[in-house]
């Protein structure tokens, strides 16, 4: 069985914020959690499978399943290092970073 990977690229736009390029188009803007935000976007478009994230140099730096990544977000605080936690949309936010 051949596994198909969907490739995303993240050019840094400013410290800790990224735009995400998928199939030549920016699909997520100004994200601090580009892998998870992109997974949610791709899942909303009906795409499933594996996702690989490449940095601006073209180096693969993260691999995971779209369905699982869509349920996660990166959390960081002064007491803890960055880690994935369960994603919960802000109840008062209607803004969506995906196009």
C-alpha angles and dihedrals in degrees: 000000000000117000115217116214124202110216124215128183126207118204109191112241097181138340108314095352127102142183114216123222119201121176091348096308132099104243101168127036132205096351127169089191102041098163095054095038090052092047089055090049094048092046090052087055091053097256120140136170134065125346126200122193121210124195123228090276092057094253115142108237108164135028129183148128118288094223093052096041090052090064094052139071133184113257125191132171138168088264098048142038120243114291140158117263134171113288119235118177114235105261094225099041121099093167114111119194093207122090 
